[in-house]
Amino acid sequence: MRPREVTAAIYFHRITDGRLTGSARFNLEIFKQLCGESFYPRVAFVTTMWDVVGLRGLQRYNTLNSELQEKYFRLADRGPDSFKLNNDPKSCEKVLRYLGTLPDASQLSRLLFSEQLARSRSTNVRKTSAGKEALKKSGRGGACTIL
């Protein structure tokens, strides 16, 4: 039985966490290394917790969401697309509808992580871009706890 390919990826960020700092930025860097640039059109960025923001903070969080999209979520000339999740069926459907309209996965590249493992015919995560990024960011040259 052949392993199934990943056909899309979603990155979630709580809008109430504010800007991407520390571990959130680290997680995004690892995510980018897992996906690889050719996979970016198959990525969706979703900011969550919009249902708890309230009307008083809405403008501030909308501004923050725009900053996140411009500074961190714009990975290539085209996309990935970004969505606001209100914890309701309608906003969830928007994300799923977007993923459902993506071109056939056989026409596009695989996750960079999958490509690198397949090319090396190894399961050594440390030799992938994501593994190297994790080791570099964690400051450890030895043990790696990703995946």
C-alpha positions in Angstrom: 0.0 0.0 0.0 1.4 3.3 -1.1 1.5 6.2 1.5 -1.0 9.0 0.8 0.4 12.3 -0.2 -0.4 15.5 1.7 -2.4 17.6 -0.7 -2.7 20.8 1.4 -1.6 22.3 4.7 -3.2 24.7 7.1 -1.3 26.9 9.5 -3.4 28.2 12.5 -2.5 31.3 14.5 -4.6 32.7 17.4 -5.2 36.3 16.6 -5.3 37.0 20.4 -1.6 36.0 20.6 -0.7 39.1 18.7 2.4 39.3 16.6 4.5 36.2 15.8 7.3 36.1 18.3 9.4 33.5 20.0 7.9 30.0 19.6 5.2 31.1 17.2 7.8 32.4 14.8 9.8 29.2 15.3 6.7 27.1 14.5 6.1 29.1 11.3 9.7 28.7 10.2 9.5 24.9 10.7 6.1 24.9 8.8 7.7 26.8 5.9 10.6 24.3 5.8 8.2 21.4 5.9 6.2 22.7 3.0 8.8 24.2 0.7 8.2 27.1 -1.7 6.6 25.1 -4.5 4.0 23.8 -2.0 3.0 27.4 -0.9 0.0 27.7 -3.3 -1.5 24.7 -1.4 -1.2 26.4 2.0 -3.9 28.2 3.9 -3.2 30.5 6.8 -6.0 30.7 9.3 -6.3 33.2 12.2 -8.5 31.9 14.9 -10.3 33.2 18.0 -12.2 35.9 16.2 -15.3 34.9 18.0 -13.8 36.1 21.4 -12.3 39.4 20.2 -15.4 41.5 20.6 -16.4 44.7 18.9 -14.1 47.0 21.0 -10.9 45.3 19.9 -12.0 44.4 16.4 -10.1 47.3 14.6 -6.9 46.5 16.5 -7.1 42.8 15.6 -8.0 43.6 12.0 -4.9 45.8 11.8 -2.8 43.0 13.4 -4.3 40.5 10.9 -3.2 42.7 8.0 0.3 42.9 9.5 0.5 39.2 9.8 -0.6 38.7 6.2 1.9 41.2 4.9 4.9 40.3 7.0 4.6 36.5 7.7 1.9 34.9 5.7 2.9 36.2 2.3 5.3 33.4 1.3 5.3 33.8 -2.5 4.0 36.0 -5.2 0.7 34.0 -5.2 -0.6 33.2 -1.8 -1.0 31.4 0.4 -4.5 32.6 1.1 -5.5 33.7 4.6 -8.8 33.3 6.4 -10.4 34.4 9.6 -12.0 31.6 11.7 -15.0 32.7 13.8 -15.6 29.2 15.3 -18.7 28.8 13.3 -19.6 26.5 10.4 -19.7 29.3 7.8 -16.1 30.4 8.3 -14.9 26.7 8.5 -16.7 26.1 5.2 -14.8 28.9 3.5 -11.5 27.3 4.4 -12.6 23.8 3.3 -14.1 25.3 0.1 -10.8 26.9 -0.7 -8.9 23.7 -0.2 -11.5 21.8 -2.3 -10.9 24.1 -5.3 -7.1 23.5 -5.4 -5.9 21.9 -8.6 -5.3 18.1 -8.6 -2.5 17.2 -6.3 -0.8 15.0 -9.0 -0.2 18.2 -11.0 1.8 19.9 -8.2 4.8 19.2 -6.1 4.9 17.4 -2.8 5.8 18.7 0.6 9.5 19.6 0.6 9.8 17.3 3.7 8.4 14.3 1.8 10.6 15.1 -1.2 13.8 15.2 0.9 13.0 12.0 2.7 12.2 10.2 -0.5 15.4 11.5 -2.2 17.6 10.4 0.6 15.8 7.1 1.1 16.2 7.7 4.8 14.0 8.5 7.7 16.6 10.8 9.3 14.6 13.9 9.9 17.8 15.8 10.9 18.9 15.8 7.3 15.8 17.6 6.0 15.4 21.4 5.8 12.9 21.3 8.6 15.1 19.2 10.8 18.1 21.4 10.2 16.0 24.5 11.0 14.7 22.9 14.2 18.3 22.0 15.3 19.5 25.5 14.4 16.7 27.3 16.2 16.8 25.0 19.3 20.6 25.5 19.6 21.1 21.8 19.9 23.2 19.9 17.4 22.2 16.5 18.8 18.8 15.6 20.0 15.8 16.8 18.0 12.3 16.6 19.2 10.3 17.6 16.1 7.8 15.1 14.7 
